[in-house]
Amino acid sequence: MIEWNEQHLMLQDAVRKFVDTEIKPNLEELEHGDTPPYDVLRKMVRTFGIDAMQRMRFEKQIAREKALAASGDGAVAASEPPRKAVEGEGDTMGPALQLIPIIELCRYCPGMVTAMGVSAGLTSAAILSKGTIRQKEKWALPLLTLEKIGSWAITEPGSGSDAFGSMQSSAKRRGDGYVLNGSKTFITNGPYADTIVFICKLDEGNEPRERKILHFVLDRGMPGLVQSKPLRKMGMHSSPTGQLFLEDVFVERERLLGESEDAAGRGGRAGAKATFSMERSGVAAMALGIVSQCLELCTEYARTRVQFGRPIGEFQLIQAKLAKMEVARMNLQNLVFRQIELSAHGKGMSMAEASACKLYSAGAAVEVALEAVQLFGGNGYMAEYQVEQLARDAKVLQIYGGTDEIQISQIARSLLSH
């Protein structure tokens, strides 16, 4: 894919009109008030048929899995023609339908994308990749359509980058179920989540670093589960972030993803890493929205802001800033095009490539947003000018889903392993 086609541009225009109508007039309340973003997001997925598309894809996937389970010998899978690595252009509309709204939302409200991505993306993906058919039907579809809001809970107050090694949250067997204890922090959607994928270790009296990683699905209101109020933070104000506290929360085995300790233990870390990979590759679309908006705002400001008797856009230092922003925008757009092309051919980024994608994209977003503040001068430091918000919002891209330092380590280990 080398450029947006006519269908893509029509969708882009429609999403921009939605943003102009539904989000821009309410931006102050979404960013600084007490209004969660979920009603607006639900309206968006209904308006563009994203919920119907997700439902259709889900039903097809479940039908294939049920047929395969009924065959018992893989005959169904074998009867399907193998997908070729290259099939011409491929169907880019499906992937674009997911990424274009992300790009356009991030021009004004990147936090909304984080809230939506964790719910319909990370949380549902964890259930779809590890859960049984029954678990997928019960919990995944309402997340995909945003009927229910989801959280993916891995980070703890004492962990962070060492998510598994420092994990203290535990599960102990009790009768035909488990008792869960522990706390999680920096959890996107945590204060409002209806469905929570809670990641912890099976405590069998062994050393913590030797314990199996298990994933459980929790529902709001379960006895012993406390969801905090939204935390105050630097940016991404339209993305509610909170803490979770579990004290002797009893869960039945049916809430263990995969309903098997052996399967969960073997794939616990791998499943979480796959979720991280998806999260990291999605940062490119978010960064593209932030950078595109910064460039647009700065270009207009450079045309109209007069200093020393001339528009500042006539000064070479300002032109250099604009040129570098455009280079970053082009690079980010090409990364997004690559993602669309890969998805259209049934592929995705490897962990190392997703890490490289996130490392560059996050850095580009922060650099461009800070340069935008600098170009606006004193005005750029004021909250009434949007570049101030975008600079605050961009910074977290270098932190969540793995810090820049973790991305560098992942990329280097991949290179050295060959």
BAPA-981875 format. One record per residue (C-alpha): residue in one letter; x, y, z. Coordinates in steps of 0.5 Angstrom, whole numbers, plus 500, padded with zeros to 3 digits. Layout:
BEGIN
AXYZ/...
***
This chain:
BEGIN
M500500500/I503507498/E497512499/W490512502/N485510496/E478514495/Q475509500/H480511505/L479518504/M472518505/L472514511/Q477519514/D473525512/A467522515/V471521522/R473528522/K466530521/F464526527/V470529531/D468536529/T461535532/E461530537/I468531541/K471538539/P465541543/N466537549/L473537549/E474541555/E469536559/L472530557/E479533558/H478536565/G471534567/D468528570/T465525563/P468518562/P469517554/Y465511553/D458514551/V462518545/L466512543/R460507543/K456512539/M462512534/V463505533/R455505532/T456511527/F461507523/G459500523/I465498527/D460494532/A457490526/M464489523/Q466486530/R460482531/M461479524/R468477525/F467474532/E461470529/K465467523/Q471466528/I467462533/A464458528/R470456525/E473454532/K466450533/A467446527/L474445528/A473442535/A467438532/S472435527/G477433532/D482431527/G484438524/A480436518/V476443517/A483447518/A486443513/S480444508/E481451508/P486454502/P492456505/R493464505/K499466501/A504471503/V502475498/E495476494/G496482491/E493489494/G489485499/D483488503/T486494506/M479497508/G478492514/P485494517/A484502515/L477502518/Q480500525/L486505524/I483511521/P479513527/I485512531/I489517527/E483522527/L481521534/C489523536/R488529533/Y484532539/C483526544/P489521544/G486519551/M480516548/V484512543/T487509549/A481507553/M478504547/G484500545/V485497552/S478495552/A476493545/G483491543/L488489549/T482486554/S478482548/A485480545/A487476551/I480473552/L480471544/S487468544/K487464551/G480463552/T475457551/I470458546/R465459552/Q469464555/K470468548/E462468547/K461470554/W466476555/A470477549/L464480544/P461485549/L468488549/L469488542/T463492541/L464497547/E457494550/K462493556/I468496558/G475492559/S481493563/W488489562/A491489569/I498487569/T502493572/E503493580/P506498584/G512495585/S513492578/G513496572/S518494567/D519488571/A512486570/F513478571/G519478576/S516483581/M509481580/Q506479587/S499478586/S497471587/A492466586/K491460591/R487454590/R481453594/G476447593/D474448585/G476455585/Y482460587/V482465592/L486472589/N490477592/G494483590/S493490587/K494493580/T496500578/F496505572/I490501570/T487504564/N479504564/G480501571/P475505575/Y470504570/A471497567/D466492567/T470486565/I478485568/V483480565/F487480572/I494477571/C497474577/K502468579/L499461582/D502460589/E504453591/G509455596/N514455591/E519461589/P515467586/R520467580/E518460579/R510460579/K506460573/I503466570/L495465570/H490470567/F483470570/V477474568/L473478573/D467482573/R465489577/G462488583/M465482585/P466481593/G473483595/L474487588/V475495589/Q476499583/S479506585/K477513583/P481516577/L488518578/R490525577/K496525571/M500529567/G496527560/M491523557/H486526561/S480523557/S483516559/P481514566/T486510570/G486507576/Q488502581/L485495583/F485492590/L483484591/E482482598/D481474598/V477474592/F474467590/V473465583/E471459580/R475455575/E471457569/R474464570/L481462569/L482463562/G483457558/E480453564/S487449565/E493451569/D498447565/A495451558/A495458562/G502456565/R505455559/G503461555/G502466560/R508470559/A507469551/G500471551/A502477555/K508479550/A503478544/T498483547/F504488548/S506487541/M499489539/E499495544/R506497541/S504497534/G498501535/V502507537/A504509530/A497511529/M496515535/A503518534/L501520526/G495523529/I498527534/V504529529/S499531524/Q495535528/C501539531/L504540524/E497543521/L497548527/C504550527/T503551519/E497555520/Y501559526/A507560522/R503563516/T499568521/R504570527/V508576525/Q514578529/F520583527/G515585521/R514578518/P510572518/I515567522/G514562517/E519566513/F525565518/Q529559516/L529556523/I521556523/Q522552516/A527547519/K522546525/L516545520/A520540515/K522536520/M515535523/E513533515/V519528515/A516525522/R509525519/M511521513/N515516516/L509515521/Q504514515/N509509512/L509505518/V501505519/F501503511/R505497513/Q501495518/I495496514/E498492509/L501486513/S494486516/A490485510/H495479508/G493476515/K500478518/G502482524/M509485526/S514481530/M515483538/A522486535/E519490530/A513492534/S518495539/A522498534/C515501531/K513504538/L520506540/Y520511533/S513513533/A513515541/G520519540/A517522534/A511524537/V514527543/E519531539/V514534534/A509536540/L515539544/E517543538/A510545536/V510548543/Q517552542/L514554535/F508557539/G513560544/G509563550/N502561547/G504554546/Y505554554/M498556555/A492551556/E488555551/Y493553545/Q492545543/V499544542/E500544550/Q495538551/L498534545/A505535548/R503532555/D499527552/A505525547/K509523553/V506517555/L507514549/Q514513551/I512510558/Y506505557/G506498553/G514498555/T518504556/D523506551/E529503555/I525496554/Q524497547/I531498546/S533492550/Q527488546/I530490539/A537489541/R536482544/S532480537/L538482533/L543479537/S540472537/H540471530/
***
